[in-house]
């Protein structure tokens, strides 16, 4: 996986923010969207030869699924309202596919958990093709700085800042 980097010698991380941890409606919709992505993937993978060839290129055809990483990311989010992934983390490839599908929206150097607006098989197909391209990352030191900063913010302020970033 390629990543944007200012200094390749430093470990890189991806910082992700979510809405208020008490937002059960968001959590439910996010998981339902992951289940819908899995359904679309199952229904269309065998009938679309172009799609099949694209997935074969990833060499993990049987491992492509949205629900397991969605559950993991939801669990990570519920701890603090935000989380970071090191580039070497086993979930980074899943994160990339989900980001390109609309489950995460880039806001500056960070990502926001979002519900895909128009989840279609074309979006999933494109995510599988595009996920090998660049992700926005930061150094682990920058990620630590941000997590400490976000941890100190009152939840209401953090969510308001998140909403402002998503509105831009």
Backbone torsions as a table, in degrees:
resi	resn	phi	psi	omega
1	UNK	NA	130.3	176.4
2	UNK	-85.0	148.3	177.4
3	UNK	-139.3	150.3	173.0
4	UNK	-69.3	138.9	-179.0
5	UNK	-152.7	135.9	173.3
6	UNK	-87.2	-31.7	179.8
7	UNK	-141.6	104.3	-174.1
8	UNK	-66.3	-14.9	-179.5
9	UNK	-77.3	-16.9	-178.4
10	UNK	-92.3	143.8	174.9
11	UNK	-64.4	143.0	-176.1
12	UNK	-112.9	150.3	180.0
13	UNK	-136.0	158.8	174.2
14	UNK	-114.8	128.1	180.0
15	UNK	-105.4	130.6	-176.0
16	UNK	-127.0	132.6	175.3
17	UNK	-113.9	150.0	175.7
18	UNK	-123.9	178.0	175.5
19	UNK	-72.0	-169.6	177.0
20	UNK	-56.5	133.6	-178.6
21	UNK	-61.7	-15.5	178.6
22	UNK	-90.7	4.1	-177.2
23	UNK	-82.2	80.3	-178.8
24	UNK	-65.1	-32.2	178.9
25	UNK	-62.7	-44.8	177.2
26	UNK	-60.9	-48.0	-178.3
27	UNK	-57.5	-46.0	179.4
28	UNK	-63.3	-45.0	179.5
29	UNK	-65.1	-36.3	-178.8
30	UNK	-66.4	-44.2	178.6
31	UNK	-68.5	-38.0	176.5
32	UNK	-63.9	-37.2	177.0
33	UNK	-64.8	-38.9	177.3
34	UNK	-64.4	-41.8	178.2
35	UNK	-64.4	-38.9	177.6
36	UNK	-65.6	-39.8	177.2
37	UNK	-62.2	-41.5	177.2
38	UNK	-63.9	-40.6	178.5
39	UNK	-62.7	-45.8	178.4
40	UNK	-61.6	-40.2	179.6
41	UNK	-62.8	-47.5	179.0
42	UNK	-62.7	-45.6	-176.1
43	UNK	-67.6	-29.3	-172.1
44	UNK	-107.9	-14.0	-174.3
45	UNK	-68.7	-36.8	-177.4
46	UNK	-83.0	-23.3	-176.4
47	UNK	-92.8	-12.7	-176.6
48	UNK	-112.8	100.8	-175.7
49	UNK	-63.4	-35.8	178.1
50	UNK	-62.9	-41.6	178.7
51	UNK	-64.5	-41.8	179.5
52	UNK	-59.5	-46.0	179.4
53	UNK	-61.5	-41.6	179.9
54	UNK	-62.3	-43.0	179.8
55	UNK	-68.6	-36.4	178.8
56	UNK	-57.9	-33.8	-179.7
57	UNK	-61.3	-28.7	-179.6
58	UNK	-76.9	-15.6	178.3
59	UNK	60.5	19.4	177.6
60	UNK	-137.6	37.2	-172.5
61	UNK	-50.7	-42.4	-177.2
62	UNK	-77.3	-11.0	-176.9
63	UNK	-100.2	-3.0	-178.9
64	UNK	-74.4	117.6	178.5
65	UNK	-158.8	150.7	-179.7
66	UNK	-100.5	-34.2	-174.3
67	UNK	-62.3	-47.3	-179.1
68	UNK	-60.4	-47.9	177.8
69	UNK	-68.0	-32.0	177.0
70	UNK	-60.3	-42.2	177.6
71	UNK	-62.8	-44.9	179.9
72	UNK	-61.4	-47.5	-179.1
73	UNK	-66.1	-35.0	176.4
74	UNK	-63.9	-44.0	177.7
75	UNK	-59.8	-46.1	179.7
76	UNK	-62.8	-42.1	179.9
77	UNK	-62.9	-41.5	-175.4
78	UNK	-65.7	-18.9	178.8
79	UNK	-64.8	-48.9	-173.5
80	UNK	-135.8	-7.7	-174.8
81	UNK	94.7	-3.5	179.4
82	UNK	-159.9	163.5	177.5
83	UNK	-159.8	164.6	175.1
84	UNK	-127.4	151.0	176.1
85	UNK	-121.5	130.8	172.4
86	UNK	-76.5	147.1	-177.4
87	UNK	-56.8	-29.9	178.9
88	UNK	-80.0	-3.9	-178.1
89	UNK	-62.7	144.1	-178.9
90	UNK	-63.6	-20.7	-176.7
91	UNK	-90.9	-2.1	-174.4
92	UNK	-64.5	-41.1	179.1
93	UNK	-63.3	-40.3	176.3
94	UNK	-64.0	-40.1	177.6
95	UNK	-59.2	-45.3	-178.5
96	UNK	-59.9	-46.8	179.5
97	UNK	-62.1	-43.6	-179.1
98	UNK	-68.1	-35.4	177.4
99	UNK	-63.8	-45.6	179.7
100	UNK	-68.1	-18.4	179.8
101	UNK	-92.5	-11.2	176.5
102	UNK	108.2	5.7	178.3
103	UNK	-78.3	-16.9	176.0
104	UNK	-135.6	140.2	178.9
105	UNK	-120.9	128.4	180.0
106	UNK	-73.6	131.4	174.2
107	UNK	-131.4	98.7	-175.8
108	UNK	67.5	-124.9	-179.8
109	UNK	-92.8	2.5	-177.5
110	UNK	-119.3	173.4	175.4
111	UNK	-123.6	150.1	175.9
112	UNK	-113.7	137.7	172.2
113	UNK	-68.7	127.7	-179.7
114	UNK	-139.1	157.9	176.0
115	UNK	-91.4	126.0	-179.6
116	UNK	-54.9	134.1	-176.9
117	UNK	-75.6	-37.7	-175.4
118	UNK	-141.5	79.2	-175.0
119	UNK	-80.2	109.9	178.7
120	UNK	-133.3	163.2	-179.1
121	UNK	-60.3	-31.3	178.0
122	UNK	-62.6	-39.2	178.0
123	UNK	-64.8	-40.2	178.5
124	UNK	-67.0	-45.1	178.6
125	UNK	-57.3	-48.2	179.9
126	UNK	-63.3	-36.4	179.6
127	UNK	-64.4	-36.6	179.8
128	UNK	-69.8	-29.3	177.1
129	UNK	-80.8	-39.2	-174.4
130	UNK	-85.4	-17.3	-172.7
131	UNK	-65.0	-14.2	177.0
132	UNK	-82.5	-3.9	-179.6
133	UNK	-88.3	-171.4	-170.1
134	UNK	-68.0	139.0	168.6
135	UNK	-107.5	150.5	175.3
136	UNK	-84.3	127.0	-178.7
137	UNK	-130.1	173.4	172.8
138	UNK	-141.2	165.5	177.5
139	UNK	-67.4	160.0	177.1
140	UNK	-61.8	-33.5	177.2
141	UNK	-64.2	-43.6	177.0
142	UNK	-63.7	-41.1	178.9
143	UNK	-62.4	-42.2	177.8
144	UNK	-62.7	-44.6	177.8
145	UNK	-57.2	-47.3	-179.8
146	UNK	-65.1	-42.6	-178.5
147	UNK	-65.1	-38.3	176.6
148	UNK	-64.6	-42.4	179.0
149	UNK	-62.7	-47.0	-179.6
150	UNK	-65.8	-35.8	-179.8
151	UNK	-65.3	-31.7	-178.9
152	UNK	-79.6	-22.2	-179.2
153	UNK	-72.4	139.5	171.4
154	UNK	-60.8	145.3	-177.5
155	UNK	-53.4	-41.5	-178.9
156	UNK	-61.4	-42.4	180.0
157	UNK	-68.9	-41.6	179.8
158	UNK	-61.8	-43.4	-179.9
159	UNK	-68.6	-38.2	177.1
160	UNK	-63.2	-42.9	177.0
161	UNK	-62.6	-41.6	178.0
162	UNK	-60.6	-46.4	179.8
163	UNK	-62.4	-38.2	177.9
164	UNK	-64.9	-42.0	178.0
165	UNK	-62.6	-41.8	-179.5
166	UNK	-70.4	-25.0	180.0
167	UNK	-77.1	-20.0	-177.8
168	UNK	-68.4	NA	NA
